[in-house]
Amino acid sequence: MKEKVIAIFDIGKTNKKLVLFNDDLKVVSETEQKFGEIKDDDGFECDNIELIEHWIKESLIRLSFR
């Protein structure tokens, strides 16, 4: 039987994390991902939202098969 977890995505400026908690709110797993910045339409550095969105979706898919 699959263990039920609570998934929290922590999307910070430098690091993006996925933290999984069990029913007792103990950390079961923690992974960290770093993404390079891109420039927006005005030439300012910003997060690559499309890449982060893809990472979130892929992480959720992997969790569903866990």
Residue pairs with C-beta under 8 A, 6 or more apart in sequence:
2 66
3 22
3 28
4 22
4 23
5 20
5 21
5 22
5 28
5 29
5 63
6 20
6 21
6 22
6 25
7 18
7 19
7 20
7 59
7 60
7 63
8 18
8 19
8 20
8 21
9 16
9 17
9 18
9 56
9 59
10 16
10 17
10 18
10 19
11 47
11 52
13 47
14 34
15 32
15 33
15 34
16 32
16 33
16 34
16 35
16 52
16 55
17 30
17 31
17 32
17 33
18 29
18 30
18 31
18 33
18 59
19 27
19 29
19 30
20 27
20 28
20 29
20 30
20 63
21 27
21 28
22 28
31 59
33 55
35 47
35 48
35 51
35 52
35 55
36 48
37 45
37 46
37 47
37 48
38 45
38 46
38 47
38 48
39 45
39 46
40 46
